[in-house]
Amino acid sequence: MTYVITQPCIDVKDGACVDVCPVDCIEGEAEDRQLYIDPQRCVDCDLCATVCPVDAIFREEELPPEWEHFTAVNADYFATCEAGERS
């Protein structure tokens, strides 16, 4: 499984999660409103969730129902990168 960044990250983007990620799977451009976890690179280590100051990061299988769509939001971000739609 993977971890997913959800609603509380929007317009916060603290970045502590980026600093602790051992596989550099958390990204986001300056113009993005939140950070994103690449589900293909995430190794399910839990470090990002433990340092998030706004409790925005959840294991995919433990997402609150109202934020389940963020699984697709995170995956879609990286799909557009692979398709060349992002620089």
DSSP file with accessible surface (Angstrom, degrees, kcal/mol):
  #  RESIDUE AA STRUCTURE BP1 BP2  ACC     N-H-->O    O-->H-N    N-H-->O    O-->H-N    TCO  KAPPA ALPHA  PHI   PSI    X-CA   Y-CA   Z-CA
    1    1 A M              0   0  141      0, 0.0     2,-0.3     0, 0.0    58,-0.0   0.000 360.0 360.0 360.0-179.4    0.0    0.0    0.0
    2    2 A T        -     0   0    9     41,-0.1    58,-2.8    42,-0.1     2,-0.3  -0.832 360.0-108.7-137.3 169.1    0.9    3.6    0.0
    3    3 A Y  E     -A   59   0A   9     -2,-0.3     2,-0.4    56,-0.2    56,-0.2  -0.728  30.0-151.2 -98.7 156.0    0.4    6.8    1.9
    4    4 A V  E     -A   58   0A   2     54,-2.7    54,-2.2    -2,-0.3     2,-0.5  -0.990   9.1-137.4-133.6 134.4   -1.8    9.6    0.6
    5    5 A I  E     -A   57   0A   1     -2,-0.4    52,-0.2    65,-0.2     2,-0.1  -0.801  34.8-174.4 -92.3 133.4   -1.7   13.4    1.2
    6    6 A T    >   -     0   0    0     50,-2.5     3,-2.3    -2,-0.5     4,-0.4  -0.422  38.0 -56.1-121.3-169.2   -5.1   14.8    1.8
    7    7 A Q  G >  S+     0   0   90      1,-0.3     3,-1.8     2,-0.2    49,-0.1   0.720 116.1  65.5 -42.6 -46.2   -7.1   18.0    2.3
    8    8 A P  G 3  S+     0   0   35      0, 0.0    -1,-0.3     0, 0.0    48,-0.1   0.754  95.8  60.7 -60.4 -18.0   -5.3   19.5    5.4
    9    9 A C  G X> S+     0   0   10     -3,-2.3     3,-2.7    47,-0.2     4,-1.8   0.765  76.0 114.1 -76.6 -23.5   -2.1   19.9    3.2
   10   10 A I  T <4 S-     0   0   33     -3,-1.8    24,-0.2    -4,-0.4    23,-0.1  -0.259  94.4  -3.5 -57.6 126.3   -3.9   22.3    0.8
   11   11 A D  T 34 S+     0   0  108     22,-3.4    -1,-0.3     1,-0.1    23,-0.1   0.514 126.5  75.0  66.7  10.3   -2.3   25.8    1.1
   12   12 A V  T <4  +     0   0   72     -3,-2.7    -2,-0.2    21,-0.4    -3,-0.1   0.759  53.4 168.0-108.5 -57.7   -0.1   24.6    3.9
   13   13 A K     <  +     0   0   55     -4,-1.8    -4,-0.1    20,-0.2    -3,-0.1   0.872   8.3 177.5  42.9  55.3    2.7   22.5    2.2
   14   14 A D        -     0   0   96      1,-0.1    -1,-0.1    -5,-0.1    -5,-0.0   0.869  23.6-147.3 -56.1 -42.5    4.8   22.4    5.4
   15   15 A G     >  +     0   0   17      3,-0.0     4,-1.7     1,-0.0     3,-0.2   0.390  62.7 119.3  90.6  -4.7    7.5   20.2    3.7
   16   16 A A  H  > S+     0   0   23      1,-0.2     4,-1.3     2,-0.2     5,-0.2   0.885  76.0  56.7 -59.7 -34.6    8.5   18.2    6.8
   17   17 A C  H  > S+     0   0   10      1,-0.2     4,-1.3     2,-0.2     3,-0.2   0.893 103.4  52.9 -63.7 -39.2    7.4   15.1    5.0
   18   18 A V  H  4 S+     0   0   52      1,-0.2     3,-0.4    -3,-0.2    -1,-0.2   0.917 106.2  54.4 -62.4 -41.9    9.7   15.8    2.0
   19   19 A D  H  < S+     0   0  140     -4,-1.7    -1,-0.2     1,-0.2    -2,-0.2   0.816 113.9  39.2 -64.3 -31.8   12.6   16.1    4.4
   20   20 A V  H  < S+     0   0   51     -4,-1.3    -1,-0.2    -3,-0.2    -2,-0.2   0.598  82.8 114.2 -97.7 -10.3   12.2   12.7    6.0
   21   21 A C    ><  -     0   0   15     -4,-1.3     3,-0.8    -3,-0.4     5,-0.1  -0.448  50.7-159.5 -67.6 120.1   11.1   10.6    3.0
   22   22 A P  T 3  S+     0   0   80      0, 0.0    -1,-0.2     0, 0.0    -4,-0.0   0.650  90.1  40.3 -76.0 -13.4   13.9    8.0    2.4
   23   23 A V  T 3  S-     0   0   52      0, 0.0    -2,-0.1     0, 0.0    19,-0.0   0.265 103.1-123.4-118.0  10.4   12.8    7.4   -1.3
   24   24 A D    <   +     0   0  112     -3,-0.8    18,-0.1    -6,-0.2    -6,-0.1   0.889  62.0 142.4  50.2  48.7   12.0   11.0   -2.3
   25   25 A C        +     0   0    5     16,-0.1    13,-2.8    -7,-0.1     2,-0.5   0.367  41.4  89.2-100.3   7.0    8.5   10.1   -3.4
   26   26 A I  E     +B   37   0B  10     11,-0.2     2,-0.3    -8,-0.1    11,-0.2  -0.914  54.8 157.8-109.5 123.7    6.9   13.4   -2.2
   27   27 A E  E     +B   36   0B  66      9,-2.5     9,-2.9    -2,-0.5     2,-0.2  -0.877  15.1 158.5-139.1 169.5    6.7   16.2   -4.6
   28   28 A G        -     0   0   28     -2,-0.3     2,-0.1     7,-0.2     7,-0.1  -0.681  31.9-123.2 170.3 135.5    4.9   19.4   -5.5
   29   29 A E    >   -     0   0   70     -2,-0.2     3,-1.4     5,-0.2     5,-0.1  -0.448  35.9-104.7 -83.1 163.3    5.7   22.5   -7.5
   30   30 A A  T 3  S+     0   0   94      1,-0.3    -1,-0.1    -2,-0.1     0, 0.0   0.867 122.1  51.0 -56.4 -35.9    5.6   26.0   -6.1
   31   31 A E  T 3  S+     0   0  135      2,-0.0    -1,-0.3     0, 0.0     2,-0.2   0.619  88.8 100.5 -81.2 -12.1    2.3   26.7   -7.9
   32   32 A D  S <  S-     0   0   15     -3,-1.4   -21,-0.0     1,-0.1     3,-0.0  -0.506  70.1-140.7 -73.2 145.0    0.7   23.5   -6.6
   33   33 A R  S    S+     0   0  144     -2,-0.2   -22,-3.4   -23,-0.1   -21,-0.4   0.618  80.2  14.1 -82.3 -13.6   -1.7   23.9   -3.6
   34   34 A Q  S    S-     0   0    6    -24,-0.2     2,-0.2   -23,-0.1    -5,-0.2  -0.924  79.5-102.3-148.1 173.1   -0.5   20.7   -1.9
   35   35 A L        -     0   0   13     -2,-0.3     2,-0.3   -29,-0.1    -7,-0.2  -0.629  34.0-147.9 -95.4 163.3    2.2   18.1   -1.9
   36   36 A Y  E     -B   27   0B  28     -9,-2.9    -9,-2.5    -2,-0.2     2,-0.5  -0.978   7.4-138.7-136.5 147.2    1.7   14.6   -3.4
   37   37 A I  E     -B   26   0B   1     -2,-0.3   -11,-0.2   -11,-0.2    41,-0.1  -0.909  21.4-131.7-106.7 127.2    3.0   11.1   -2.7
   38   38 A D    >>  -     0   0   11    -13,-2.8     4,-1.9    -2,-0.5     3,-0.8  -0.655  12.7-156.0 -76.8 113.4    3.9    9.0   -5.7
   39   39 A P  T 34 S+     0   0   41      0, 0.0    -1,-0.2     0, 0.0    36,-0.1   0.753  90.5  57.9 -66.4 -19.7    2.2    5.6   -5.1
   40   40 A Q  T 34 S+     0   0  159      1,-0.2    -2,-0.0   -15,-0.1   -15,-0.0   0.792 115.2  34.0 -78.7 -27.7    4.7    3.8   -7.3
   41   41 A R  T <4 S+     0   0   88     -3,-0.8    -1,-0.2   -16,-0.1   -16,-0.1   0.652  88.9 110.7-101.2 -18.8    7.7    5.0   -5.2
   42   42 A C     <  -     0   0   22     -4,-1.9    -5,-0.0   -17,-0.2   -21,-0.0  -0.351  47.0-166.1 -61.6 132.5    6.2    5.0   -1.7
   43   43 A V        -     0   0   88     -2,-0.1    -1,-0.1   -41,-0.0   -41,-0.1   0.206  39.1-117.1-106.0  12.9    7.7    2.2    0.5
   44   44 A D        +     0   0   47      1,-0.1   -42,-0.1   -41,-0.1    -2,-0.1   0.864  64.3 145.7  60.5  41.1    5.0    2.5    3.2
   45   45 A C        -     0   0   57      1,-0.1    -1,-0.1   -42,-0.0   -43,-0.0   0.676  50.5-137.9 -87.2 -19.9    7.6    3.5    5.9
   46   46 A D     >  +     0   0   67      1,-0.1     4,-1.6    12,-0.0    -1,-0.1   0.374  67.8 118.8  83.8  -6.2    5.3    5.9    7.8
   47   47 A L  H  > S+     0   0   78      1,-0.2     4,-1.1     2,-0.2     5,-0.1   0.922  72.7  52.5 -61.7 -40.9    7.9    8.6    8.4
   48   48 A C  H >> S+     0   0   11      1,-0.2     4,-1.1     2,-0.2     3,-0.6   0.918 108.3  50.2 -62.0 -42.8    5.9   11.3    6.5
   49   49 A A  H 34 S+     0   0   23      1,-0.2     3,-0.2     2,-0.2    -1,-0.2   0.852 106.0  56.6 -65.6 -33.0    2.8   10.7    8.5
   50   50 A T  H 3< S+     0   0   95     -4,-1.6    -1,-0.2     1,-0.2    -2,-0.2   0.768 113.4  38.6 -72.9 -23.6    4.7   11.0   11.8
   51   51 A V  H << S+     0   0   53     -4,-1.1    -1,-0.2    -3,-0.6    -2,-0.2   0.538  81.4 117.5-103.8  -7.2    6.1   14.5   11.0
   52   52 A C    ><  -     0   0   18     -4,-1.1     3,-1.0    -3,-0.2     5,-0.1  -0.447  50.6-158.0 -65.9 118.3    3.1   16.1    9.3
   53   53 A P  T 3  S+     0   0   78      0, 0.0    -1,-0.2     0, 0.0    -4,-0.0   0.657  90.2  43.2 -74.2 -13.0    2.0   19.0   11.5
   54   54 A V  T 3  S-     0   0   52      0, 0.0    -2,-0.1     0, 0.0    -3,-0.0   0.238 106.3-120.0-115.3  12.0   -1.5   19.1   10.1
   55   55 A D    <   +     0   0  118     -3,-1.0   -46,-0.1    -6,-0.1    -6,-0.1   0.907  65.5 140.8  51.0  51.6   -2.3   15.4   10.0
   56   56 A A        +     0   0    0    -48,-0.1   -50,-2.5   -49,-0.1     2,-0.5   0.512  43.0  83.8 -98.1  -7.4   -2.8   15.3    6.3
   57   57 A I  E     +A    5   0A  13    -52,-0.2     2,-0.3    -8,-0.2   -52,-0.2  -0.876  51.9 167.3-111.7 128.2   -1.1   12.0    5.5
   58   58 A F  E     -A    4   0A  51    -54,-2.2   -54,-2.7    -2,-0.5     2,-0.1  -0.955  42.5-100.8-133.7 151.4   -2.9    8.6    5.9
   59   59 A R  E >   -A    3   0A  67     -2,-0.3     3,-2.1   -56,-0.2     4,-0.3  -0.477  43.7-116.8 -62.4 142.2   -2.3    5.0    4.9
   60   60 A E  G >  S+     0   0   63    -58,-2.8     3,-1.2     1,-0.3    -1,-0.1   0.883 114.9  50.5 -54.0 -40.8   -4.4    4.4    1.8
   61   61 A E  G 3  S+     0   0   94      1,-0.2    -1,-0.3   -59,-0.2   -58,-0.1   0.568 110.8  50.6 -77.8  -4.6   -6.5    1.8    3.6
   62   62 A E  G <  S+     0   0  123     -3,-2.1    -1,-0.2     2,-0.1    -2,-0.2   0.200  76.6 136.3-116.0  14.8   -7.1    4.2    6.6
   63   63 A L    <   -     0   0   14     -3,-1.2     5,-0.1    -4,-0.3    -3,-0.0  -0.365  63.1-110.3 -63.4 135.9   -8.3    7.3    4.7
   64   64 A P    >   -     0   0   27      0, 0.0     3,-2.3     0, 0.0     4,-0.4  -0.430  32.7-114.7 -60.2 141.8  -11.3    9.1    6.1
   65   65 A P  G >  S+     0   0   97      0, 0.0     3,-1.3     0, 0.0     4,-0.3   0.853 114.2  58.5 -51.0 -38.2  -14.2    8.5    3.7
   66   66 A E  G 3  S+     0   0  120      1,-0.3     3,-0.1     2,-0.1    -3,-0.0   0.662 111.7  41.6 -69.9 -12.7  -14.5   12.2    2.9
   67   67 A W  G X  S+     0   0   54     -3,-2.3     3,-2.0     1,-0.1     4,-0.3   0.274  77.4 108.4-116.8  12.3  -10.9   12.2    1.6
   68   68 A E  T X  S+     0   0  116     -3,-1.3     3,-1.8    -4,-0.4     4,-0.5   0.835  71.0  66.9 -60.2 -30.7  -10.8    8.8   -0.3
   69   69 A H  T 3> S+     0   0  108     -4,-0.3     4,-1.7     1,-0.3     3,-0.5   0.694  81.7  77.7 -65.7 -14.6  -10.7   10.7   -3.6
   70   70 A F  H <> S+     0   0    6     -3,-2.0     4,-2.5     1,-0.2    -1,-0.3   0.718  79.6  69.8 -69.8 -16.9   -7.2   12.0   -2.7
   71   71 A T  H <> S+     0   0   37     -3,-1.8     4,-2.2    -4,-0.3    -1,-0.2   0.960 106.0  39.0 -59.7 -48.3   -5.8    8.6   -3.6
   72   72 A A  H  > S+     0   0   49     -3,-0.5     4,-3.3    -4,-0.5     5,-0.3   0.880 111.7  58.3 -69.2 -37.1   -6.6    9.4   -7.2
   73   73 A V  H  X S+     0   0   47     -4,-1.7     4,-1.6     2,-0.2    -2,-0.2   0.939 110.6  42.9 -58.3 -46.7   -5.5   13.1   -6.7
   74   74 A N  H  X S+     0   0    3     -4,-2.5     4,-1.3     2,-0.2    -2,-0.2   0.951 117.5  45.1 -65.6 -48.7   -2.0   11.9   -5.7
   75   75 A A  H  X S+     0   0   35     -4,-2.2     4,-1.9    -5,-0.2     3,-0.2   0.911 111.0  53.8 -62.7 -42.3   -1.7    9.2   -8.4
   76   76 A D  H  X S+     0   0   97     -4,-3.3     4,-2.2     1,-0.2    -1,-0.2   0.848 100.4  61.5 -63.1 -34.0   -3.0   11.5  -11.1
   77   77 A Y  H  X S+     0   0    9     -4,-1.6     4,-1.2    -5,-0.3    -1,-0.2   0.937 110.1  40.0 -57.8 -45.1   -0.4   14.2  -10.2
   78   78 A F  H  X S+     0   0   10     -4,-1.3     4,-2.3    -3,-0.2    -1,-0.2   0.816 109.6  59.8 -78.4 -27.6    2.4   11.7  -11.1
   79   79 A A  H  X S+     0   0   51     -4,-1.9     4,-1.8     1,-0.2    -1,-0.2   0.899 105.4  49.3 -64.1 -39.0    0.5   10.3  -14.2
   80   80 A T  H  <>S+     0   0   37     -4,-2.2     5,-2.3     2,-0.2     6,-0.7   0.856 108.7  53.6 -69.9 -31.2    0.5   13.8  -15.7
   81   81 A C  H ><5S+     0   0   39     -4,-1.2     3,-1.3     4,-0.2     5,-0.3   0.933 110.2  46.5 -64.3 -46.8    4.2   14.1  -15.0
   82   82 A E  H 3<5S+     0   0  149     -4,-2.3    -2,-0.2     1,-0.3    -1,-0.2   0.830 108.0  56.7 -65.1 -32.8    4.9   10.9  -16.8
   83   83 A A  T 3<5S-     0   0   66     -4,-1.8    -1,-0.3    -5,-0.2    -2,-0.2   0.488 117.5-113.8 -78.6  -2.7    2.7   12.0  -19.7
   84   84 A G  T < 5S+     0   0   60     -3,-1.3    -3,-0.2    -4,-0.2    -2,-0.1   0.606  83.6 122.7  82.3  12.1    4.8   15.1  -20.1
   85   85 A E  S   <S+     0   0  145     -5,-2.3     2,-0.3    -6,-0.2    -4,-0.2   0.587  70.6  49.6 -83.5  -9.9    2.1   17.4  -19.1
   86   86 A R              0   0   73     -6,-0.7    -2,-0.1    -5,-0.3    -9,-0.0  -0.931 360.0 360.0-121.9 154.7    4.2   18.8  -16.2
   87   87 A S              0   0  141     -2,-0.3    -2,-0.1     0, 0.0    -3,-0.0  -0.432 360.0 360.0 -89.9 360.0    7.8   20.0  -16.5
